[in-house]
Amino acid sequence: MSDRTMRAVTINEFGGPDVLTTGRIARPEPLPTEVLVRVHAAGINPVDWKTRAGHGMAGLQTLPLILGWDVSGVVEEVGFGVTTLAPGDEVYAMPWFPRPAGAYAEFVTAPSRQFARKPDSLSHVEAAALPLAALTAWQALVDTARVTGGQRVLVHAAAGGVGHLAVQIAKHLGAEVIATAREPRHTWLKELGADETIDYTRRRFEEATGDVDVVIDLIGDADDTDARSVSVTRRGGLVVSIPSGVSDALADAARQKSVRTSPLLVEPDAAALAAIARLVDSGTLRVEVERTFPLEQAADAHRLGETNRTRGKLVLDLAQ
Ligand SMILES: NC(=O)c1ccc[n+]([C@@H]2O[C@H](COP(=O)([O-])OP(=O)(O)OC[C@H]3O[C@@H](n4cnc5c(N)ncnc54)[C@H](OP(=O)(O)O)[C@@H]3O)[C@@H](O)[C@H]2O)c1
């Protein structure tokens, strides 16, 4: 009889990186309409370490918990009724979010239609870096702000996982892109499509830019970045406040200047993932993976991520 167990990183309590424990547990079984996917790589996101620490999506989870939402892998089995995927298909997804997906493991099960075909031109490691970050950028720029050509889009934390993809998607939509990041990232961000770069450690961004149509705020209420963003936004413009929703300070500042605001929580969306894969395979969208870790070193990956200095993405490579 085949081995129906798998390696997985589990947490039994919320806390620091040391609560991440690697062991063997039972493989999940696909229900009707679900697929069982062999995970080749799992992307890491700030929501993973926020949830591990008891914040983020912790209130929606039960312990013991397998963290992780970003998956790239190969379909191993299909449940009854699945007609669009078959064993052997290479897929990527951010399944189940904000319910647990259990991506830090050798197998996941999820509804087949939450998966899209992995971009052909990417490795599993690169593909696993995309779903949550790219869907966030896409849902902010395309679905929420409906950015059109010629608009000025300011991306805060442009060098991070979401930010470096948002810069490229905004550029693809025809926007003029303003990016905040430390100076050593500026050359790279200009290659990705940023028209203006601002080192937020040297000057306040509101002294360096203005007349913005859309702010993709990936900092939120830290240092009042959300409310300060209103001062660079034109009347009728939009601040999409992604990490912390619409704070009172943001709402007050926005009301006074007739600026619109929106919170955003990323949602699974296979159609958007298919569109993102087309952008990647046509060479329009690049994903940056700063570093990979074996599954067993998930705690080290969290420690590095929590420094808040990541350029692009961190990924767990299950082949290591
Ligand atoms: N609501 C949602 O659905 C949703 C979805 C995705 C992400 N998020 C949240 O959005 C935030 C960003 O996510 P992420 O995955 O992009 O994070 P990340 O990759 O960890 O971001 C790291 C980057 O942030 C930059 N940074 C740090 N402080 C900054 C500041 N004050 N101004 C400008 N840049 C700064 C750093 O660049 P430098 O080294 O150049 O400073 C670094 O490159 C996180 O809080 C995450 O939880 C929310």
Ligand as a Chemical Component Dictionary entry (heavy atoms), coordinates in Angstrom:
data_LIG
# 
_chem_comp.id                   LIG 
_chem_comp.type                 NON-POLYMER 
_chem_comp.pdbx_formal_charge   0 
_chem_comp.three_letter_code    LIG 
# 
loop_
_chem_comp_atom.comp_id 
_chem_comp_atom.atom_id 
_chem_comp_atom.alt_atom_id 
_chem_comp_atom.type_symbol 
_chem_comp_atom.charge 
_chem_comp_atom.model_Cartn_x 
_chem_comp_atom.model_Cartn_y 
_chem_comp_atom.model_Cartn_z 
_chem_comp_atom.pdbx_ordinal 
LIG N1  N1  N 0  -5.095 43.010 2.356  1  
LIG C1  C1  C 0  -4.539 42.073 1.576  2  
LIG O1  O1  O 0  -5.233 41.297 0.935  3  
LIG C2  C2  C 0  -3.039 41.998 1.476  4  
LIG C3  C3  C 0  -2.472 41.228 0.446  5  
LIG C4  C4  C 0  -1.087 41.211 0.309  6  
LIG C5  C5  C 0  -0.299 41.932 1.204  7  
LIG N2  N2  N 1  -0.881 42.631 2.203  8  
LIG C6  C6  C 0  -0.051 43.421 3.139  9  
LIG O2  O2  O 0  0.618  44.408 2.386  10 
LIG C7  C7  C 0  1.918  44.618 2.932  11 
LIG C8  C8  C 0  2.962  44.414 1.841  12 
LIG O3  O3  O 0  2.993  43.042 1.467  13 
LIG P1  P1  P 0  4.254  42.478 0.659  14 
LIG O4  O4  O 0  4.042  41.028 0.454  15 
LIG O5  O5  O -1 4.514  43.308 -0.521 16 
LIG O6  O6  O 0  5.394  42.712 1.766  17 
LIG P2  P2  P 0  6.961  42.531 1.697  18 
LIG O7  O7  O 0  7.364  41.896 0.414  19 
LIG O8  O8  O 0  7.418  41.882 2.947  20 
LIG O9  O9  O 0  7.471  44.064 1.712  21 
LIG C9  C9  C 0  8.813  44.306 1.964  22 
LIG C10 C10 C 0  9.202  45.628 1.302  23 
LIG O10 O10 O 0  8.610  46.720 2.008  24 
LIG C11 C11 C 0  9.423  47.856 1.758  25 
LIG N3  N3  N 0  9.144  48.859 2.785  26 
LIG C12 C12 C 0  9.158  48.673 4.128  27 
LIG N4  N4  N 0  8.783  49.830 4.738  28 
LIG C13 C13 C 0  8.552  50.749 3.757  29 
LIG C14 C14 C 0  8.126  52.125 3.755  30 
LIG N5  N5  N 0  7.857  52.775 4.881  31 
LIG N6  N6  N 0  7.931  52.723 2.550  32 
LIG C15 C15 C 0  8.191  52.072 1.401  33 
LIG N7  N7  N 0  8.617  50.782 1.339  34 
LIG C16 C16 C 0  8.787  50.132 2.514  35 
LIG C17 C17 C 0  10.831 47.304 1.764  36 
LIG O11 O11 O 0  11.563 48.030 0.820  37 
LIG P3  P3  P 0  12.910 48.795 1.219  38 
LIG O12 O12 O 0  13.859 47.748 1.756  39 
LIG O13 O13 O 0  13.319 49.435 -0.048 40 
LIG O14 O14 O 0  12.530 49.741 2.302  41 
LIG C18 C18 C 0  10.669 45.844 1.285  42 
LIG O15 O15 O 0  11.096 45.678 -0.055 43 
LIG C19 C19 C 0  2.037  43.673 4.119  44 
LIG O16 O16 O 0  1.649  44.363 5.281  45 
LIG C20 C20 C 0  1.011  42.593 3.817  46 
LIG O17 O17 O 0  0.542  41.923 4.958  47 
LIG C21 C21 C 0  -2.235 42.676 2.366  48 
# 
loop_
_chem_comp_bond.comp_id 
_chem_comp_bond.atom_id_1 
_chem_comp_bond.atom_id_2 
_chem_comp_bond.value_order 
_chem_comp_bond.pdbx_ordinal 
LIG N1  C1  SING 1  
LIG C1  O1  DOUB 2  
LIG C1  C2  SING 3  
LIG C2  C3  SING 4  
LIG C2  C21 DOUB 5  
LIG C3  C4  DOUB 6  
LIG C4  C5  SING 7  
LIG C5  N2  DOUB 8  
LIG N2  C6  SING 9  
LIG N2  C21 SING 10 
LIG C6  O2  SING 11 
LIG C6  C20 SING 12 
LIG O2  C7  SING 13 
LIG C7  C8  SING 14 
LIG C7  C19 SING 15 
LIG C8  O3  SING 16 
LIG O3  P1  SING 17 
LIG P1  O4  DOUB 18 
LIG P1  O5  SING 19 
LIG P1  O6  SING 20 
LIG O6  P2  SING 21 
LIG P2  O7  DOUB 22 
LIG P2  O8  SING 23 
LIG P2  O9  SING 24 
LIG O9  C9  SING 25 
LIG C9  C10 SING 26 
LIG C10 O10 SING 27 
LIG C10 C18 SING 28 
LIG O10 C11 SING 29 
LIG C11 N3  SING 30 
LIG C11 C17 SING 31 
LIG N3  C12 SING 32 
LIG N3  C16 SING 33 
LIG C12 N4  DOUB 34 
LIG N4  C13 SING 35 
LIG C13 C14 SING 36 
LIG C13 C16 DOUB 37 
LIG C14 N5  SING 38 
LIG C14 N6  DOUB 39 
LIG N6  C15 SING 40 
LIG C15 N7  DOUB 41 
LIG N7  C16 SING 42 
LIG C17 O11 SING 43 
LIG C17 C18 SING 44 
LIG O11 P3  SING 45 
LIG P3  O12 DOUB 46 
LIG P3  O13 SING 47 
LIG P3  O14 SING 48 
LIG C18 O15 SING 49 
LIG C19 O16 SING 50 
LIG C19 C20 SING 51 
LIG C20 O17 SING 52 
# 
